[in-house]
Amino acid sequence: GRDPAQNGGILYPLLIGAYGTNEPGHTNADPRPILQATTNQTVLHMESSFPNGITNYVAIQSIHIKAATGSGIEIKQNGDWFLIEDCKVENAYQGITTYGDNASSKPKFSRQNFRRNVIFECDGGHGQGFFIGNVGSGAFNLDHNIIVDCGYPDNLSHSIYCDNAIASGSIWTISKNIIFAKINTSEGIKSRQGGTIFDNFVLGSGIAYTMGSAPGDGSDNTVYDPIKLDFSYNTALDITNTGDGSIIDTLPDGNGGTYQETRLYQRGVGLYIMGIDYNSLPRNKIQYNLFKNNTGGDPYTINFYSWNGSDRILRNITIDSNVFYNMKGGFIFFCNQSFYSDIILTNNKIRYPGTVAGGVVFEHVVPATNSTTTFTTRSGNTVFSTSGSGGWIIGGNTNLNNYGITATTAVDRNASNVIDIPDNARSILTFMTKIGKTPTPATEAQAKLDLKALLLNQRRYSFNPHLTSTKINDHLRVGFALPILSPTDPTGLVVSSVSSGSVTLDWNNNPEVNISYYIIKYGTTNNNFTTTTTSTVSNKTVTGLTNG
């Protein structure tokens, strides 16, 4: 509705949702009510079309939207305080879209929250699961969403696409989302504003994650704040090609017409970085991420890209304790009129096939005018290939001798086939087996299909706690000696000795590398326990007990 006092839009709180049959204590096989549209029609559209109109205080909850190549949920112009939760959107041109007006005289979209939504088969041309643009100040949160089979094989297709902020003070958090990309789609998560990107799982995109943007690349040619990045605990699995550059498709345009699109060749990159220019503490961070299996053609896992130095800036970045396994390479630093400064590169593990040369590659790196390209700290990185070649590779017109980096630098090179990875066979199949859902047949392909089917049935009142990005990521990460977020329960508990008033307990060491302590609870009645802790050791003598 429109509030005349606000020249259009919604001023007072509005709830669009469903309650009743699936509240706690009730059961229903298909609890969400269905909203369905005809071909090329947006199912749920809200727009403050009057001058300076706003749409505020809106919650959309527990709706099942069936589009027919139109958009699912679309909120445009301006507004504040949004919640879209526990909705299911399918077969849309774009699943959920909020896009603000970039006119400087109007308020901006702000304080948006999207959580526990399921979006699938949103695959029109340039299709997105989420498309969020022109965000103003305040928090933007996108967490615990499931995006399945969205996108299309071109360079403007994403499962989650977050455009630039267009006002100062925006705070972006994209966390704990699960993405099963449509085969050969372009990008999993793209965030032009960077932000906190935490504990996401992406399967099968051409580029799993794209972070950052160039100044002047926004819709109003302004980036209001330095672009900051905290990218940690994320996983990218089975990264693929997106096309061969020669196929032309006729696609729906979302308005009843069609257009032609050439499939571009996005070549299997785990993380694409450009324009990260926040230059204060805390530092920009890329840490504790896992990239496994690249079936695409690009020989690099993380691509740091700069072109025309003053436009794209990368600085003040810590790149620490990431694992790249079977990814055809590690890092590439590529720029012209460069700007790289204050880069810390430590404790990363890179394992790639021997047919690809290069663990860390510097291509066309030229020191920028009035700028210094420096690697403040560089140590503990393990780079090796199955053929024993690789290391630090210098390409193009680059000369990094001034920075202590040469093709023969030994401190960051290990040419053997030994790497500290305890269980590289961990996969979706082993995860499904762990949670008691072993597929038939017991293959990786069938395990992915079964997991996808389970994810599509997730919802607020029948939520399976095993089917989260944290559980999937942690299962994979333990096999690669990376820190995890949810430790497994200890096993093998025994009483090793008993004496008057005390007992000594012993158990197996947990496999996680970042265990801080174990918690022991004891008592004589339920819900009346005494709690004690240990250090990282897997035994404890409990004293002060009563004999008997």
Secondary structure as UniProt FT lines:
FT   HELIX           4..6
FT   STRAND          9..10
FT   STRAND          14..17
FT   TURN            21..22
FT   TURN            24..25
FT   STRAND          34..36
FT   TURN            39..40
FT   STRAND          44..47
FT   TURN            51..52
FT   STRAND          54..61
FT   STRAND          64..66
FT   STRAND          73..77
FT   STRAND          79..85
FT   STRAND          88..90
FT   STRAND          94..100
FT   TURN            104..105
FT   STRAND          109..115
FT   STRAND          118..120
FT   TURN            125..126
FT   STRAND          128..133
FT   STRAND          138..143
FT   STRAND          146..148
FT   TURN            155..156
FT   STRAND          158..162
FT   TURN            168..169
FT   STRAND          170..175
FT   STRAND          178..180
FT   TURN            183..184
FT   STRAND          187..191
FT   TURN            192..193
FT   STRAND          194..198
FT   STRAND          201..203
FT   STRAND          207..211
FT   TURN            215..216
FT   TURN            219..220
FT   STRAND          228..232
FT   STRAND          235..239
FT   STRAND          248..252
FT   STRAND          258..262
FT   STRAND          269..273
FT   STRAND          284..287
FT   STRAND          290..294
FT   STRAND          302..305
FT   TURN            309..310
FT   STRAND          314..320
FT   STRAND          323..325
FT   STRAND          331..334
FT   STRAND          341..346
FT   STRAND          349..352
FT   TURN            354..355
FT   STRAND          360..363
FT   TURN            369..370
FT   STRAND          377..379
FT   STRAND          382..385
FT   TURN            386..387
FT   STRAND          392..395
FT   TURN            396..397
FT   HELIX           401..403
FT   TURN            407..408
FT   TURN            411..412
FT   TURN            424..425
FT   HELIX           428..434
FT   TURN            435..436
FT   HELIX           444..456
FT   HELIX           460..462
FT   TURN            465..466
FT   HELIX           469..478
FT   TURN            479..481
FT   STRAND          494..499
FT   TURN            500..501
FT   STRAND          502..506
FT   TURN            513..514
FT   STRAND          519..525
FT   TURN            526..527
FT   STRAND          528..533
FT   STRAND          539..542
//
